[in-house]
């Protein structure tokens, strides 16, 4: 059974309910659609040939009817000539009978051709119905394929995300963050310690200058008191 038949056997069931049973649903569906389109092309070609044959039979039937009328008219002319004495009666009767025989044969042929035309016309109608159904099926499967492709993309993306989430070691990540936090705290404490060393490492002169520069008023007062002491001495 080819892919086309396999797809058609699904019938009215939704593709989503059976798609998981296929190894490669997208490629399978695409192949099925290609086969349906090929079948559609062949069916359209067959319909064109069938319609051409039906038209031909119809034309042949109409021609046979015209031939029958022509033979009938000829029989009338022959009888009329005999009545007028233009031809011998016996000869006229013989030819008139032959013309009527030809008329009957042509009518029978026309009737047979009409039956063939009707049969071919019915076949055309049935084939046209099959073609319409096939077109509808192709459109349906193409829409299903678009939906399927979208679902596959979403499922693959979701699977990838879930897989990465599964592979992540939450415990080790938290432990790593805690270690990083401890290291930052240690670095901050070390920086503060170096700052204290820097402050305690100043010389006496540096301390005096710092005091003088930070409060000129007190230094001026101390100087004045020194001068007063010297005067008293």
C-alpha positions as CSV (number, residue, x, y, z in Angstrom):
1,X,0.0,0.0,0.0
2,X,1.5,3.3,-1.0
3,X,1.7,6.5,1.1
4,X,-1.4,7.9,-0.6
5,X,-3.5,4.9,0.4
6,X,-2.1,4.9,3.9
7,X,-3.1,8.5,4.4
8,X,-6.6,8.0,3.0
9,X,-7.1,5.0,5.3
10,X,-7.0,7.5,8.2
11,X,-10.4,8.7,7.1
12,X,-12.1,11.2,9.3
13,X,-9.8,10.7,12.3
14,X,-7.7,13.6,13.3
15,X,-4.1,13.4,12.2
16,X,-3.0,14.4,15.7
17,X,-4.4,11.2,17.2
18,X,-2.4,8.9,15.0
19,X,0.7,11.0,14.1
20,X,2.8,9.6,16.9
21,X,2.6,6.1,15.3
22,X,4.7,7.2,12.4
23,X,8.5,7.3,12.5
24,X,8.8,10.6,10.6
25,X,5.3,12.2,10.4
26,X,6.4,15.4,8.6
27,X,8.3,13.6,5.8
28,X,5.5,11.0,5.6
29,X,2.8,13.7,5.2
30,X,4.9,15.6,2.7
31,X,5.3,12.5,0.6
32,X,1.6,11.7,0.9
33,X,0.7,15.2,-0.3
34,X,3.1,14.8,-3.3
35,X,1.5,11.5,-4.2
36,X,-2.0,13.0,-3.9
37,X,-0.9,15.9,-6.2
38,X,0.5,13.5,-8.7
39,X,-2.8,11.5,-8.6
40,X,-4.7,14.8,-9.0
41,X,-2.7,15.7,-12.1
42,X,-3.4,12.2,-13.6
43,X,-7.1,12.5,-12.7
44,X,-7.4,15.9,-14.3
45,X,-5.7,14.6,-17.5
46,X,-8.1,11.6,-17.5
47,X,-11.1,13.9,-17.1
48,X,-10.0,16.1,-20.0
49,X,-9.7,13.0,-22.2
50,X,-13.0,11.6,-21.0
51,X,-14.7,15.0,-21.7
52,X,-13.2,15.1,-25.1
53,X,-14.5,11.6,-25.9
54,X,-18.0,12.5,-24.6
55,X,-18.0,15.7,-26.8
56,X,-16.9,13.6,-29.8
57,X,-19.7,11.0,-29.2
58,X,-22.3,13.8,-28.9
59,X,-21.1,15.4,-32.1
60,X,-21.2,12.0,-33.9
61,X,-24.8,11.4,-32.6
62,X,-25.9,14.8,-33.9
63,X,-24.2,14.0,-37.2
64,X,-26.0,10.6,-37.4
65,X,-29.3,12.4,-36.7
66,X,-28.6,14.9,-39.5
67,X,-27.7,12.0,-41.8
68,X,-31.0,10.2,-41.0
69,X,-32.9,13.4,-41.8
70,X,-31.1,13.7,-45.1
71,X,-31.9,10.1,-46.1
72,X,-35.6,10.7,-45.2
73,X,-35.7,13.9,-47.2
74,X,-34.1,12.1,-50.2
75,X,-36.8,9.3,-49.9
76,X,-39.5,12.0,-50.1
77,X,-37.9,13.6,-53.2
78,X,-37.7,10.2,-54.9
79,X,-41.3,9.4,-54.3
80,X,-42.4,12.9,-55.4
81,X,-40.4,12.4,-58.7
82,X,-42.2,9.1,-59.3
83,X,-45.5,10.7,-58.7
84,X,-44.7,13.3,-61.2
85,X,-43.6,10.7,-63.7
86,X,-40.1,11.9,-63.8
87,X,-38.8,8.4,-62.9
88,X,-40.1,4.9,-63.1
89,X,-42.2,3.9,-60.1
90,X,-40.5,0.6,-59.5
91,X,-37.0,2.2,-59.5
92,X,-38.2,5.1,-57.4
93,X,-39.7,2.7,-54.8
94,X,-36.5,0.7,-54.7
95,X,-34.3,3.7,-54.1
96,X,-36.8,5.2,-51.6
97,X,-36.7,2.0,-49.6
98,X,-32.9,2.0,-49.6
99,X,-33.0,5.6,-48.4
100,X,-35.4,4.8,-45.6
101,X,-33.2,1.8,-44.6
102,X,-30.2,4.2,-44.4
103,X,-32.4,6.6,-42.3
104,X,-33.3,3.8,-39.9
105,X,-29.6,2.7,-39.6
106,X,-28.5,6.3,-39.0
107,X,-31.2,6.8,-36.3
108,X,-30.1,3.6,-34.6
109,X,-26.5,4.7,-34.7
110,X,-27.5,8.1,-33.3
111,X,-29.3,6.5,-30.5
112,X,-26.3,4.3,-29.6
113,X,-24.0,7.3,-29.7
114,X,-26.3,9.2,-27.4
115,X,-26.2,6.4,-24.9
116,X,-22.4,6.3,-25.1
117,X,-22.4,10.1,-24.6
118,X,-24.6,9.8,-21.5
119,X,-22.4,7.1,-20.1
120,X,-19.3,9.1,-20.7
121,X,-21.0,12.2,-19.2
122,X,-21.9,10.3,-16.0
123,X,-18.3,9.0,-15.8
124,X,-17.1,12.6,-16.1
125,X,-19.4,13.7,-13.3
126,X,-18.1,10.9,-11.1
127,X,-14.5,11.7,-11.9
128,X,-15.0,15.4,-11.3
129,X,-16.4,14.5,-7.9
130,X,-13.3,12.4,-7.1
131,X,-11.1,15.3,-8.2
132,X,-13.0,17.8,-6.0
133,X,-12.6,15.4,-3.1
134,X,-8.9,15.0,-3.8
135,X,-8.4,18.7,-4.0
136,X,-10.2,19.1,-0.6
137,X,-8.1,16.4,0.9
138,X,-4.9,18.0,-0.4
139,X,-5.9,21.3,1.1
140,X,-6.8,19.6,4.4
141,X,-3.4,17.8,4.6
142,X,-1.5,20.9,3.7
143,X,-3.1,22.7,6.6
144,X,-2.5,19.7,8.9
145,X,1.2,19.8,7.8
146,X,1.5,23.4,8.7
147,X,0.1,22.7,12.1
148,X,2.3,19.7,12.5
149,X,5.4,21.6,11.7
150,X,4.5,24.3,14.1
151,X,3.8,21.7,16.8
152,X,7.1,20.0,16.1
153,X,9.0,23.3,16.5
154,X,7.3,24.1,19.8
155,X,7.8,20.6,21.1
156,X,11.5,20.6,20.1
157,X,12.1,24.0,21.8
158,X,10.3,22.9,24.9
159,X,12.2,19.6,25.0
160,X,15.5,21.5,24.7
161,X,14.6,23.9,27.5
162,X,13.4,21.1,29.7
163,X,16.5,19.1,29.0
164,X,18.8,21.9,29.9
165,X,16.8,22.6,33.1
166,X,17.1,18.9,34.0
167,X,20.8,18.9,33.4
168,X,21.3,21.9,35.7
169,X,22.7,21.0,39.2
170,X,20.7,23.3,41.5
171,X,22.6,22.2,44.6
172,X,26.0,22.9,43.1
173,X,24.8,26.3,41.7
174,X,23.6,27.4,45.1
175,X,26.9,26.2,46.7
176,X,28.9,28.1,44.1
177,X,26.9,31.3,44.8
178,X,27.5,30.9,48.6
179,X,31.2,30.5,48.0
180,X,31.3,33.6,45.8
181,X,29.4,35.5,48.5
182,X,31.9,34.5,51.2
183,X,34.7,35.5,49.0
184,X,33.2,39.0,48.4
185,X,32.7,39.5,52.1
186,X,36.3,38.4,52.8
187,X,37.6,40.9,50.1
188,X,35.6,43.7,51.7
189,X,37.0,42.9,55.1
190,X,40.6,42.8,53.8
191,X,40.1,46.1,52.1
192,X,38.9,47.7,55.3
193,X,41.9,46.2,57.2
194,X,44.4,47.7,54.7
195,X,42.6,51.1,55.1
196,X,43.2,50.9,58.9
197,X,46.9,50.1,58.4
198,X,47.2,53.1,56.1
199,X,45.7,55.4,58.8
200,X,47.9,54.1,61.6
201,X,51.1,54.3,59.5
202,X,51.3,58.2,59.6
203,X,54.3,59.9,61.1
204,X,54.1,62.5,64.0
205,X,54.7,65.3,61.5
206,X,52.0,64.1,59.3
207,X,49.6,64.0,62.3
208,X,50.7,67.5,63.3
209,X,50.2,68.8,59.8
210,X,46.8,67.1,59.6
211,X,45.7,68.6,62.9
212,X,46.9,72.1,61.8
213,X,45.4,71.9,58.5
214,X,42.1,70.6,59.8
215,X,41.7,73.3,62.5
216,X,43.6,76.6,62.0
217,X,41.7,78.4,64.8
218,X,43.0,76.1,67.6
219,X,46.6,76.4,66.4
220,X,46.3,80.2,66.4
221,X,45.0,80.1,70.0
222,X,47.8,77.9,71.1
223,X,50.3,80.3,69.5
224,X,48.9,83.3,71.4
225,X,49.1,81.4,74.7
226,X,52.7,80.6,74.0
227,X,53.5,84.2,73.3
228,X,51.9,85.3,76.6
229,X,53.9,82.8,78.5
230,X,57.1,84.1,77.0
231,X,56.3,87.7,77.9
232,X,55.7,86.8,81.6
233,X,59.0,85.0,81.7
